[in-house]
Amino acid sequence: MRPSRRAFVKWLSAGGISVSLSHLGLAKEAPFASHETLPGRGNFNPATMGAGRVDGVAKVTGAKLYASDFRANDLPGWPQITSHAILVRANDATHVYTGLDLARLKGALKPSVVVTAADLDRIGTQVPEFYAGDLFCPLGKTPLYLGQPVALLIFGTFDAFDQARLALRDGTFVKFGEETGPVIVPDYGAYRFTRVAGPSPDKPDVYSPIQAGWVSPKKVQSAALPVWSPLAKDMPPDYARAAKHGEQIRAELAADDASLLVLDREFETQSVDPMFLEPECGLAWYNNKGGNLELVLGVQSPYEAAESLAHLLAKARAPYKPSQINAQFAHVGGGFGGRDHTPFILYVALAALFFPGKPVRLAHDRYQQFQGGIKRHPIKMRSRIGIDRATGVIKAFAADHVLDGGGLANFSANVAVVAATGAIGIYDIPKVDVTTVAMHSRGVTAGSMRGYGTLQTMTALEVLIDEAAGELKLDPIEFRRRNALKQNGRTMTGNPYIVSVRTPEILDKLEKHPIWQQRAQFRQASSDRLVGTGVACVTKDYGSGADCSLGRVELGADGRIAIFCDHVEMGNGIGTALANRVAAHLGAIADEVSVARVDSYDMLGLVTSGDPYTMDQKTQDAAARNPRWVPSISSATSASIGAHVGTHSSAEAARVIFRFGLWPAALELWRIPKIDPRARQWATARWENGQLVMPGLEPLALPALAATAHARGFVTGAVAHSFSRWAWSRARFALPGEQYRADIDALAIRRGNGKFERINRTSVKFPPTDNNRIGTAYTSMCGTVVRVEIERATGALRIAKAYSVFECGTALVPEVVIGQSHGGFAMGVGYALLETLPPFEGGPGNGEWNLGRYLIARGSDLPLRDLEIEMLKPLTPDEAPKGMAEVVMIPIVPALINAIHDATGHRFRALPVTANLLKGVLA
């Protein structure tokens, strides 16, 4: 278990490095903060909820927003000249590393500094637990994985760096000796999820993970994979109980029962690259005279990055140990999960430390990003499904998953869990048994990526469901409808969803769409092409089970609004989402929206301890007695939590400003005394065109309300923190005239033009720790139907028409939501038909991969004029926003595979299905 953040601070202070958690992302107010501040309201109308992007002008006019945009001379106080660094990586993981052919870099190409594993040992760095393993492969050892760094080369001039970069690309610069075979490392995690439902939906489950907890088998050293049988010796009792039920389910599926259709199938998915637009990049300067380490980074998890950097250097020896770490976080040019907890930041810091006094830029080109960047997990899956032939109702499901996690653990265990708990998709299946294991290999590290395991397992499931419908001679949509999980039904971990479940509505939309209705007439084969139609419907959780956000909202006396948030802009439109959600409370789009800020909340005085995923209830209850304690302080911008979590604290802060600032100001302007019943009717007030309106009263403009609030010392600013473990933290605060209760756990307010003051909560209820047993509680649904045309002679596939329908609660920025769906469609097409990275020596770890070899979906691969996207309206006006960025990609893949089967009669069980493979089955 990692150290608590409170202990972490003390430890850092004892180690002599000044890193305050409330200032970990401290950015200079001018001018760097202005680069990261999105332009204000302009012509935006909050009533339209998304009539534009507050960050749009800055992006399309080329403002410096991203980490790759910055050089040293952009930053005040920095030296003007930027030096450059190259990470050299191993392209072999089966032989002993013996060194570098430095003689090849002669004259002007000679690096100023070469940093190796021996140098890290010499200065006393320590690797953060999450990145456990050698940051550089030491001499005389076999690299742990392909692409493991062996050295960092630093060049004083750009020309030397640029020429050396090209010279190193031939792959022979790193030298190897004796063959050892790959390094053997234990698996990253193994779990078994088993559920047996009760005799009826209203009865308790016989067994489920939420009742009994998650279980893992005892590791057996002589076995490559975990031993899943309950009969193995020395199995823990909790595992044996789950395994007993699981083996019984498997026995029923294996029995010779004529009334049950049983399908036993294997499916395999490939490794792919996230392919975000901006490769990883960072800029750092170690002012060794003052002891300050300054960094500019673009990551999805700023808070974690700052912690990891401090841990790396906490015990370093002088002069390599900074006294102050100051990290500034830029926009992220795409992430898709691939920049959540990335080790790249550690090398950026090391480059500056080993070239003191000189700003150093470390930036991947696309070759280097392929070789070292995080990948999607390839998964091998075996699934068995049992369906009652008479009713078409699914009775049981069992599956076994093996994930290739590559060289470092990263999030492999988490991806395995999410993949397993999502393995039955939208369906209600009373008996389920799924085993999963994430293995180490010598491949490039796999980790977080859009879809997070469910893309793989739900693709396998939806292809299996389509096959089962065909065997039963049932309409594929009707078969799905018969088995879809209802609103209060239990998931495979035994808990219900706590948000809306709109699967029936989505299935109805798919069924009535012309693409589906006309499938028979379009299927008529011609002499030169085949036509097929495919459908899929999926669900995807959002959130990680320990998510949180920080938000600060300020209202000026002139009505100007400023918002600060710790979540990151990575193409997700978080700035506009924040502006629109706050506008719902304050009546106007903000003039400033500053994101990736973790330095603006000191007044809360937050402390934390323990691990929010593993702590028990007793520990949490004891810690919560401290009115400043929270289970976690800041989250990565991942797991599709931007709209749901990232905007939550700012929205709650804005609600406080309205309730205790603008509302009392309105009462004064309307001359309504506090004893008047209307004084309690704030919930009925509405914003219309920047004016607060109430029936029978004069509309009030925001500037007039703001001026009154400032003059009277009402609340004009608020800072809030919130935490979600499949439910929001909830607390009471003593505010003027009442005990205010809200879905937050920390609050500070500003009155008039005064300073912020912390309001200690008078009570708090954090979500119970037993919620950690939930597989998922928040979910969004999406369905897709596609029509494809396949040329008989070449196997070339064209997507003739496509339709996707999804729901996301209240869409904060509808244009961004639709854009996410378009992007998800394109990524799904690439994953299904084009993209693949071979494992091991022929794969990206050899440093030879670029877009000349790696095919992604282009405009010619997409139905640009024949793609219809429908977003369902929220069920209620106040329905909370849902995370949807992942779910819109997932059904594209199985829908395409099912359409290919409809056209060719061949069911593919491995991805991608390329034109060459299609040509082969049509020959």
Beta strands, then each sheet from edge to edge (+ up, - down):
strand 1: 37-38
strand 2: 83-89
strand 3: 95-100
strand 4: 113-115
strand 5: 149-155
strand 6: 174-179
strand 7: 189-196
strand 8: 260-268
strand 9: 281-287
strand 10: 292-297
strand 11: 324-329
strand 12: 360-363
strand 13: 379-388
strand 14: 394-404
strand 15: 431-439
strand 16: 529-541
strand 17: 547-555
strand 18: 561-565
strand 19: 592-594
strand 20: 686-688
strand 21: 691-693
strand 22: 700-701
strand 23: 715-724
strand 24: 730-735
strand 25: 738-742
strand 26: 746-751
strand 27: 756-759
strand 28: 761-765
strand 29: 779-791
strand 30: 797-806
strand 31: 867-871
sheet 1: 1+ 19- 18- 17+ 23- 26+ 27-
sheet 2: 4+ 5- 2+ 12+ 9- 10+ 11+
sheet 3: 3+ 6-
sheet 4: 7+ 15- 14- 13+ 8-
sheet 5: 16+ 29- 30+ 31+
sheet 6: 20+ 21- 22+
sheet 7: 25+ 24- 28+
end
